[in-house]
Amino acid sequence: MGVFKIEGGHQLKGSIQPQGAKNEALQILCAVLLTPEKITINNIPDIVDVNKLIDLLRKLGVKIEKLQKGSYTFQADDVNLAYLESDQFKIDGRGLRGSIMIVGPLLARFGKGYIPKPGGDKIGRRRLDTHFEGLIKLGAKFGYSREEQFYGVEAKKLKGTYMLLEEASVTGTANILMAAVLAEGQTTIYNAACEPYLQQLCKMLNRMGAKISGVGSNMLIIDGVESLGGTEHTMLPDMIEIGSWIGLAAMTKSELTITNVSWKDLGIIPETFRKLGITVERKGDDIYIPAHTDGYEIQSFIDGSILTIADAPWPGFTPDLLSIILVVATQARGSVLVHQKMFESRLFFVDKLIDMGAKIILCDPHRATVIGHDFKSTLKATTMTSPDIRAGVSLLIAALSAKGTSTIQNIEQIDRGYENIDERLRAIGAKIERID
């Protein structure tokens, strides 16, 4: 297992371009199973989770050709359905959570879809009920082996229906949507997720011949079609990585430019960082962060009460950036309450920050109060372990701002979501070394 050795306390400078969006890639790649025709996808991030899904598709019989860095063609004209019931698939499918989204396309096109209980971050319960309840409403028969933790759905023909989702699950909406595009009749999905990445999936499916209306809203109406064709798709930049670089610039008092960020798809992310006192300037389609040599001050609510930053479904603030907000607040002027509503284990990494000297009160599994140092006391270097992708990057940002040399273990977690992060950070002046 690899580790990062980080010498903190250095200012960074330059520009950095965000990778293609991880969470979009996992949806878009599963959608290639919906057609036997060739699909070209651009701006695919070279990260562990995405590469695992590409490998899973290859084992399913999808023909995959790499055109250049980040660009591939996919053709699912000879899918190996026998692989779905093999012991190897039960191992491979557990490797990442995004594998759950192959079920909808397989069910729609071939009448059956299977998946072992998927893996992913250990950040609390992540139920699959929304996925399978939606597929059952479309007419699928559901089966589950508790002993093998293996799920399956089968249907001779899916039929459109109305459904109100229990939660606005992004992956759940994507799975149901991909099944509904080939169902007979009209399907209405109310309380659908409406994240930009879900919108991207809808736009791609419509170019393939699907009939989806209400894109960008929480009510999607899908008129089923007989078949879908090929297309070309380019993925958005990763908004989580963009938020990570904003936090990195502030914590290290660095002047950074984040290029080609697709401002129109960032929602309230820039404004949320501004509430922490961070200057986020728009320059064309770039973000410019000046060096915060005098620090940054957290705003209060208009009645003077302590600022609370909480996650919520889009267009609310993404839960994937709350870890970044929390670590950035440790050096702010003022205090903030961070409320992680969706996952009950995502804040447990704060004990590492406390070891580094941060002033954090973990109120309960969902809430933490951060009292900023205002850079009057620097964080101290330490040895730590990355528990999940987002917490791992937050600890990396803390280490880059800390005094001394830190070591981060289990960096495979970080590699799951960030492409060549050590090389890209070195290019802007970071002192970071990967040790195998």
RODO-2510 file (C-alpha; in nm, 4 decimals, decimal comma):
residues 436
     n   res          X          Y          Z
     1     m     0,0000     0,0000     0,0000
     2     g     0,1237     0,3481    -0,0875
     3     v     0,1723     0,6539     0,1306
     4     f     0,2112     1,0261     0,0693
     5     k     0,4961     1,2097     0,2362
     6     i     0,4095     1,5797     0,2535
     7     e     0,6240     1,8720     0,3593
     8     g     0,3755     2,1393     0,4591
     9     g     0,3878     2,5140     0,5012
    10     h     0,4694     2,6077     0,1406
    11     q     0,2734     2,8551    -0,0708
    12     l     0,1626     2,7222    -0,4073
    13     k     0,1231     2,9148    -0,7308
    14     g    -0,0028     2,8549    -1,0818
    15     s    -0,3028     2,6997    -1,2533
    16     i    -0,4669     2,3613    -1,2287
    17     q    -0,7326     2,2062    -1,4499
    18     p    -0,9991     1,9854    -1,2938
    19     q    -1,0371     1,6298    -1,4194
    20     g    -1,3542     1,4936    -1,5737
    21     a    -1,6323     1,4357    -1,3229
    22     k    -1,6083     1,1044    -1,1378
    23     n    -1,9766     1,0875    -1,0442
    24     e    -2,0855     1,1663    -1,3990
    25     a    -1,8481     0,9081    -1,5442
    26     l    -1,9985     0,6253    -1,3383
    27     q    -2,3464     0,7007    -1,4790
    28     i    -2,2416     0,7667    -1,8377
    29     l    -2,0293     0,4516    -1,8627
    30     c    -2,3180     0,2313    -1,7487
    31     a    -2,5405     0,3861    -2,0175
    32     v    -2,3280     0,2335    -2,2973
    33     l    -2,5044    -0,0967    -2,2190
    34     l    -2,8316     0,0456    -2,3539
    35     t    -2,7347     0,0192    -2,7226
    36     p    -2,5411    -0,2135    -2,9551
    37     e    -2,4082     0,0923    -3,1389
    38     k    -2,0757     0,2646    -3,0758
    39     i    -2,0524     0,5448    -2,8186
    40     t    -1,7592     0,7832    -2,7852
    41     i    -1,6947     0,9404    -2,4434
    42     n    -1,4455     1,2212    -2,3796
    43     n    -1,2872     1,3681    -2,0640
    44     i    -1,2980     1,0395    -1,8711
    45     p    -1,0895     1,0740    -1,5530
    46     d    -0,8050     0,8244    -1,5070
    47     i    -0,8977     0,7205    -1,1532
    48     v    -0,9338     0,3870    -0,9765
    49     d    -1,3151     0,3771    -0,9471
    50     v    -1,3708     0,4667    -1,3123
    51     n    -1,1035     0,2249    -1,4346
    52     k    -1,2646    -0,0539    -1,2307
    53     l    -1,5982     0,0128    -1,4012
    54     i    -1,4347     0,0160    -1,7460
    55     d    -1,2741    -0,3193    -1,6624
    56     l    -1,6121    -0,4541    -1,5484
    57     l    -1,7683    -0,3478    -1,8796
    58     r    -1,4838    -0,5154    -2,0687
    59     k    -1,5493    -0,8423    -1,8802
    60     l    -1,9169    -0,8065    -1,9745
    61     g    -1,8103    -0,8212    -2,3365
    62     v    -1,8206    -0,4496    -2,4208
    63     k    -1,5666    -0,3647    -2,6934
    64     i    -1,3532    -0,0775    -2,5633
    65     e    -1,0967     0,1228    -2,7581
    66     k    -0,8822     0,4017    -2,6172
    67     l    -0,8551     0,6859    -2,8690
    68     q    -0,6345     0,9168    -2,6619
    69     k    -0,5993     1,0269    -2,3011
    70     g    -0,9503     1,0511    -2,1553
    71     s    -1,1303     0,9473    -2,4779
    72     y    -1,2693     0,5986    -2,5427
    73     t    -1,5210     0,4235    -2,7650
    74     f    -1,7580     0,1618    -2,6236
    75     q    -1,9688    -0,0880    -2,8166
    76     a    -2,1978    -0,3303    -2,6326
    77     d    -2,3048    -0,5404    -2,9330
    78     d    -2,2050    -0,8764    -2,7851
    79     v    -2,2747    -0,8645    -2,4110
    80     n    -2,1721    -1,1733    -2,2124
    81     l    -2,4734    -1,2234    -1,9852
    82     a    -2,3281    -1,5476    -1,8445
    83     y    -2,0611    -1,3376    -1,6680
    84     l    -2,3368    -1,1822    -1,4535
    85     e    -2,3972    -1,5159    -1,2813
    86     s    -2,0309    -1,6116    -1,2402
    87     d    -1,8362    -1,6212    -0,9157
    88     q    -1,5882    -1,3728    -1,0644
    89     f    -1,8637    -1,1147    -1,1187
    90     k    -1,9640    -1,1487    -0,7542
    91     i    -1,6101    -1,0404    -0,6670
    92     d    -1,5659    -0,7746    -0,9356
    93     g    -1,9034    -0,6091    -0,8775
    94     r    -1,8276    -0,5491    -0,5103
    95     g    -1,5252    -0,3389    -0,5982
    96     l    -1,7093    -0,0089    -0,6362
    97     r    -2,0460     0,1393    -0,5596
    98     g    -2,1027     0,2735    -0,9109
    99     s    -2,1458    -0,0822    -1,0402
   100     i    -2,5059    -0,0726    -0,9143
   101     m    -2,5973     0,1409    -1,2178
   102     i    -2,5405    -0,1427    -1,4653
   103     v    -2,8615    -0,3040    -1,3359
   104     g    -3,1094    -0,0612    -1,4973
   105     p    -2,9578    -0,0742    -1,8477
   106     l    -2,9162    -0,4540    -1,8389
   107     l    -3,2746    -0,5022    -1,7197
   108     a    -3,4131    -0,2709    -1,9885
   109     r    -3,2214    -0,4225    -2,2779
   110     f    -3,1811    -0,7887    -2,1810
   111     g    -3,4596    -0,8494    -1,9287
   112     k    -3,2333    -0,9187    -1,6329
   113     g    -2,9750    -0,7464    -1,4200
   114     y    -2,7695    -0,8697    -1,1246
   115     i    -2,5272    -0,7094    -0,8827
   116     p    -2,3510    -0,8112    -0,5596
   117     k    -2,3783    -0,5677    -0,2726
   118     p    -2,1498    -0,2885    -0,3968
   119     g    -1,8557    -0,1396    -0,2092
   120     g    -1,7317     0,2202    -0,1987
   121     d    -1,6643     0,4611     0,0859
   122     k    -1,7273     0,3562     0,4449
   123     i    -1,9249     0,6690     0,5296
   124     g    -2,2416     0,5169     0,6734
   125     r    -2,5468     0,3356     0,5418
   126     r    -2,6123     0,3808     0,1710
   127     r    -2,9348     0,1964     0,0984
   128     l    -3,0309     0,0542    -0,2402
   129     d    -3,4056     0,0561    -0,1744
   130     t    -3,4736     0,3510    -0,4087
   131     h    -3,3053     0,1699    -0,6988
   132     f    -3,4950    -0,1554    -0,6669
   133     e    -3,8321    -0,0112    -0,5619
   134     g    -3,8287     0,1976    -0,8808
   135     l    -3,7390    -0,1016    -1,0977
   136     i    -4,0117    -0,3103    -0,9307
   137     k    -4,2665    -0,0372    -1,0145
   138     l    -4,1581    -0,0662    -1,3780
   139     g    -4,2550    -0,4338    -1,3624
   140     a    -3,9386    -0,6121    -1,2543
   141     k    -3,9375    -0,9133    -1,0245
   142     f    -3,6850    -0,8672    -0,7431
   143     g    -3,4703    -1,1326    -0,5775
   144     y    -3,2055    -1,1187    -0,3050
   145     s    -2,9718    -1,3829    -0,1659
   146     r    -2,8940    -1,2795     0,1907
   147     e    -2,6203    -1,5414     0,2183
   148     e    -2,4311    -1,4169    -0,0885
   149     q    -2,5565    -1,0545    -0,0630
   150     f    -2,6519    -1,0787    -0,4287
   151     y    -2,9348    -0,8779    -0,5868
   152     g    -3,1268    -0,9554    -0,9032
   153     v    -3,4142    -0,8165    -1,1095
   154     e    -3,5859    -0,9768    -1,4076
   155     a    -3,8684    -0,8736    -1,6398
   156     k    -3,9938    -0,9828    -1,9816
   157     k    -4,1056    -0,6283    -2,0572
   158     l    -4,0905    -0,3126    -1,8492
   159     k    -4,3965    -0,0882    -1,8471
   160     g    -4,4020     0,2837    -1,7777
   161     t    -4,5645     0,4100    -1,4593
   162     y    -4,5780     0,7006    -1,2152
   163     m    -4,3481     0,6906    -0,9148
   164     l    -4,2650     0,9243    -0,6277
   165     l    -3,9141     0,8468    -0,5041
   166     e    -3,8635     0,8174    -0,1290
   167     e    -3,5352     1,0084    -0,1634
   168     a    -3,3798     1,2149    -0,4418
   169     s    -3,1032     0,9598    -0,4921
   170     v    -2,8681     1,0486    -0,7791
   171     t    -2,7632     0,6919    -0,8578
   172     g    -3,1173     0,5665    -0,7912
   173     t    -3,2659     0,8199    -1,0333
   174     a    -3,0007     0,7325    -1,2942
   175     n    -3,0692     0,3586    -1,2644
   176     i    -3,4466     0,3947    -1,2919
   177     l    -3,4134     0,6480    -1,5749
   178     m    -3,1929     0,4150    -1,7796
   179     a    -3,4459     0,1351    -1,7363
   180     a    -3,7437     0,3580    -1,8209
   181     v    -3,6078     0,4845    -2,1553
   182     l    -3,6704     0,1399    -2,3076
   183     a    -3,9930     0,0655    -2,1152
   184     e    -4,3308     0,0482    -2,2843
   185     g    -4,5331     0,3686    -2,2408
   186     q    -4,4700     0,6732    -2,0251
   187     t    -4,2844     0,6873    -1,6945
   188     t    -4,2947     0,9806    -1,4528
   189     i    -4,0226     1,0052    -1,1879
   190     y    -4,1145     1,2622    -0,9218
   191     n    -3,8634     1,3732    -0,6572
   192     a    -3,5944     1,2834    -0,9097
   193     a    -3,2384     1,3999    -0,8514
   194     c    -3,1517     1,6957    -1,0739
   195     e    -2,7724     1,7323    -1,0312
   196     p    -2,5799     1,8579    -1,3365
   197     y    -2,4345     1,5095    -1,3842
   198     l    -2,7848     1,3597    -1,3976
   199     q    -2,8777     1,6307    -1,6485
   200     q    -2,5754     1,5266    -1,8538
   201     l    -2,7013     1,1669    -1,8560
   202     c    -3,0470     1,2827    -1,9725
   203     k    -2,8966     1,4900    -2,2534
   204     m    -2,6812     1,1995    -2,3676
   205     l    -2,9771     0,9581    -2,3656
   206     n    -3,1875     1,2053    -2,5652
   207     r    -2,9111     1,2287    -2,8262
   208     m    -2,9239     0,8485    -2,8416
   209     g    -3,2956     0,8660    -2,9237
   210     a    -3,4609     0,8644    -2,5809
   211     k    -3,7556     1,0953    -2,5096
   212     i    -3,6933     1,2582    -2,1703
   213     s    -3,8509     1,5890    -2,0690
   214     g    -3,8223     1,7911    -1,7483
   215     v    -3,4415     1,7721    -1,7543
   216     g    -3,3016     1,9825    -1,4691
   217     s    -3,6200     1,9587    -1,2631
   218     n    -3,7282     1,7073    -0,9988
   219     m    -3,9951     1,5622    -1,2292
   220     l    -3,8724     1,3610    -1,5249
   221     i    -4,1170     1,2338    -1,7864
   222     i    -3,9888     0,9527    -2,0063
   223     d    -4,1688     0,8210    -2,3132
   224     g    -4,0257     0,4786    -2,3805
   225     v    -3,8691     0,3964    -2,7176
   226     e    -3,7926     0,0669    -2,8906
   227     s    -3,4157     0,1139    -2,9143
   228     l    -3,1308     0,3618    -2,8728
   229     g    -2,8396     0,4491    -3,1009
   230     g    -2,4830     0,5684    -3,0655
   231     t    -2,3586     0,9163    -2,9779
   232     e    -2,0600     1,1177    -2,8568
   233     h    -2,0452     1,2702    -2,5097
   234     t    -1,8007     1,4950    -2,3240
   235     m    -1,8107     1,5004    -1,9454
   236     l    -1,8173     1,8070    -1,7242
   237     p    -1,5250     1,9029    -1,4994
   238     d    -1,5427     1,7529    -1,1513
   239     m    -1,7091     2,0051    -0,9187
   240     i    -1,5793     1,8223    -0,6099
   241     e    -1,2242     1,8598    -0,7312
   242     i    -1,2886     2,2274    -0,8063
   243     g    -1,4080     2,2799    -0,4483
   244     s    -1,1029     2,0907    -0,3213
   245     w    -0,8674     2,3283    -0,5057
   246     i    -1,0520     2,6338    -0,3705
   247     g    -0,9993     2,5002    -0,0176
   248     l    -0,6351     2,4153    -0,0899
   249     a    -0,5628     2,7699    -0,2122
   250     a    -0,7158     2,9268     0,0991
   251     m    -0,5463     2,6936     0,3496
   252     t    -0,2000     2,7392     0,1962
   253     k    -0,2439     3,1165     0,1317
   254     s    -0,1767     3,0444    -0,2339
   255     e    -0,2633     3,2272    -0,5548
   256     l    -0,4267     2,9710    -0,7813
   257     t    -0,6285     2,9687    -1,1011
   258     i    -0,8657     2,6767    -1,1587
   259     t    -0,9273     2,6558    -1,5329
   260     n    -1,2331     2,5532    -1,7384
   261     v    -1,4656     2,4979    -1,4428
   262     s    -1,8056     2,5253    -1,6217
   263     w    -1,9330     2,8014    -1,3901
   264     k    -2,2967     2,7480    -1,4864
   265     d    -2,2850     2,3976    -1,3356
   266     l    -2,1246     2,4898    -1,0004
   267     g    -2,4473     2,5985    -0,8298
   268     i    -2,3904     2,7424    -0,4809
   269     i    -2,0388     2,6018    -0,4403
   270     p    -1,8549     2,9340    -0,5007
   271     e    -2,0942     3,1267    -0,2745
   272     t    -2,0552     2,8710     0,0060
   273     f    -1,6782     2,9198     0,0084
   274     r    -1,7334     3,2968     0,0032
   275     k    -1,9293     3,2582     0,3275
   276     l    -1,6042     3,1349     0,4825
   277     g    -1,4437     3,4618     0,3733
   278     i    -1,2607     3,3146     0,0731
   279     t    -1,2307     3,5346    -0,2366
   280     v    -1,3586     3,3387    -0,5373
   281     e    -1,3321     3,5450    -0,8550
   282     r    -1,4775     3,4566    -1,1934
   283     k    -1,2473     3,5159    -1,4892
   284     g    -1,4167     3,3877    -1,8031
   285     d    -1,4749     3,0206    -1,7282
   286     d    -1,1899     3,0104    -1,4755
   287     i    -1,1836     3,0590    -1,0974
   288     y    -0,9121     3,2859    -0,9595
   289     i    -0,8183     3,2590    -0,5906
   290     p    -0,5796     3,5336    -0,4694
   291     a    -0,3311     3,4620    -0,1909
   292     h    -0,5157     3,5132     0,1388
   293     t    -0,2147     3,6604     0,3197
   294     d    -0,4400     3,8233     0,5813
   295     g    -0,6521     3,5126     0,6281
   296     y    -1,0274     3,4845     0,5762
   297     e    -1,3229     3,5537     0,8055
   298     i    -1,6373     3,3434     0,8404
   299     q    -1,9633     3,5294     0,7974
   300     s    -2,2443     3,5099     1,0512
   301     f    -2,6128     3,4822     0,9719
   302     i    -2,7882     3,8207     0,9455
   303     d    -2,9170     3,7900     1,3032
   304     g    -2,5606     3,7410     1,4280
   305     s    -2,5897     3,3673     1,4986
   306     i    -2,3168     3,1189     1,4078
   307     l    -2,3005     3,0169     1,0429
   308     t    -2,4224     2,6647     0,9658
   309     i    -2,3216     2,4883     0,6448
   310     a    -2,5239     2,1754     0,5714
   311     d    -2,5543     1,9377     0,2782
   312     a    -2,8713     1,8942     0,0739
   313     p    -2,9793     1,7472    -0,2608
   314     w    -2,9036     1,9675    -0,5610
   315     p    -2,9300     2,2643    -0,5901
   316     g    -2,8228     2,2472    -0,2250
   317     f    -2,4617     2,2035    -0,1176
   318     t    -2,3077     1,8684    -0,2094
   319     p    -2,2161     1,6412     0,0848
   320     d    -1,8899     1,5516    -0,0907
   321     l    -1,7492     1,8978    -0,0135
   322     l    -1,8398     1,9225     0,3555
   323     s    -1,5097     1,7590     0,4521
   324     i    -1,3258     2,0318     0,2587
   325     i    -1,5355     2,3058     0,4214
   326     l    -1,4549     2,1639     0,7634
   327     v    -1,0778     2,1551     0,7152
   328     v    -1,0708     2,5038     0,5579
   329     a    -1,2629     2,6415     0,8577
   330     t    -0,9876     2,5254     1,0961
   331     q    -0,7746     2,8257     0,9914
   332     a    -1,0536     3,0786     0,9409
   333     r    -1,1334     3,3748     1,1613
   334     g    -1,4532     3,2807     1,3423
   335     s    -1,6622     2,9666     1,3924
   336     v    -1,8937     2,7498     1,1857
   337     l    -2,1231     2,4537     1,2464
   338     v    -2,0869     2,1825     0,9815
   339     h    -2,3965     1,9626     0,9539
   340     q    -2,3522     1,6409     0,7546
   341     k    -2,7122     1,5196     0,7194
   342     m    -2,6799     1,2346     0,4734
   343     f    -2,4086     1,0051     0,6149
   344     e    -2,3470     0,9230     0,9791
   345     s    -1,9777     0,8259     0,9555
   346     r    -1,8347     1,0968     0,7350
   347     l    -1,7195     1,3301     1,0134
   348     f    -1,5220     1,0738     1,2093
   349     f    -1,1973     1,1811     1,0401
   350     v    -1,1962     1,5013     1,2502
   351     d    -1,0024     1,3264     1,5275
   352     k    -0,7007     1,3408     1,2924
   353     l    -0,7441     1,7164     1,2564
   354     i    -0,7755     1,7511     1,6344
   355     d    -0,4467     1,5615     1,6668
   356     m    -0,2959     1,8233     1,4355
   357     g    -0,4144     2,1003     1,6685
   358     a    -0,7478     2,1962     1,5132
   359     k    -1,0218     2,3233     1,7439
   360     i    -1,3193     2,1043     1,6585
   361     i    -1,6075     1,9838     1,8731
   362     l    -1,7718     1,6718     1,7325
   363     c    -2,1251     1,7259     1,8602
   364     d    -2,2610     1,3935     1,7286
   365     p    -2,2074     1,1750     1,4200
   366     h    -2,3662     1,4406     1,2005
   367     r    -2,2473     1,7758     1,3390
   368     a    -1,9146     1,9383     1,4177
   369     t    -1,8366     2,2897     1,5398
   370     v    -1,5090     2,4377     1,4147
   371     i    -1,3347     2,7288     1,5908
   372     g    -1,0823     2,8736     1,3489
   373     h    -0,7193     2,9537     1,4402
   374     d    -0,6954     3,2543     1,2042
   375     f    -0,3446     3,1210     1,1196
   376     k    -0,2194     3,2331     1,4633
   377     s    -0,1458     2,8686     1,5350
   378     t    -0,0491     2,6390     1,2489
   379     l    -0,1589     2,2781     1,2262
   380     k     0,1102     2,0296     1,3228
   381     a     0,2394     1,7517     1,0989
   382     t     0,1416     1,3966     1,1871
   383     t     0,0909     1,0453     1,0501
   384     m    -0,2647     0,9636     0,9462
   385     t    -0,4748     0,7258     0,7378
   386     s    -0,7204     0,8197     0,4643
   387     p    -1,0624     0,6727     0,5582
   388     d    -1,2440     0,7657     0,2342
   389     i    -1,1921     0,9735    -0,0806
   390     r    -1,3131     1,3124     0,0435
   391     a    -1,1761     1,2879     0,3976
   392     g    -0,8459     1,1747     0,2482
   393     v    -0,8152     1,4882     0,0349
   394     s    -0,9175     1,7036     0,3316
   395     l    -0,6346     1,5517     0,5359
   396     l    -0,4003     1,6095     0,2414
   397     i    -0,4966     1,9799     0,2351
   398     a    -0,4399     1,9975     0,6112
   399     a    -0,0959     1,8385     0,5687
   400     l     0,0014     2,0845     0,2930
   401     s    -0,0799     2,3741     0,5276
   402     a     0,0766     2,2187     0,8385
   403     k     0,4191     2,2824     0,9851
   404     g     0,6540     1,9890     0,9325
   405     t     0,6344     1,6633     0,7380
   406     s     0,3188     1,4505     0,7428
   407     t     0,2531     1,0992     0,6217
   408     i    -0,0830     0,9851     0,4830
   409     q    -0,1429     0,6114     0,4558
   410     n    -0,4089     0,4228     0,2578
   411     i    -0,3772     0,6717    -0,0298
   412     e    -0,5527     0,4219    -0,2563
   413     q    -0,8688     0,5836    -0,1227
   414     i    -0,7575     0,9207    -0,2610
   415     d    -0,6568     0,7623    -0,5931
   416     r    -1,0135     0,6339    -0,6284
   417     g    -1,1332     0,9878    -0,6933
   418     y    -0,8372     1,2114    -0,7876
   419     e    -0,6269     1,1647    -1,1002
   420     n    -0,2475     1,1766    -1,0510
   421     i    -0,3000     1,4133    -0,7595
   422     d     0,0622     1,4146    -0,6434
   423     e     0,1987     1,5017    -0,9900
   424     r    -0,0532     1,7797    -1,0380
   425     l     0,0179     1,9269    -0,6951
   426     r     0,3926     1,9187    -0,7533
   427     a     0,3348     2,1166    -1,0741
   428     i     0,2051     2,4100    -0,8649
   429     g     0,4795     2,3880    -0,6025
   430     a     0,3621     2,1308    -0,3476
   431     k     0,6227     1,9218    -0,1669
   432     i     0,4562     1,5815    -0,1949
   433     e     0,6103     1,2421    -0,2604
   434     r     0,4420     0,9088    -0,3309
   435     i     0,6138     0,6146    -0,1624
   436     d     0,5089     0,2590    -0,2535
***
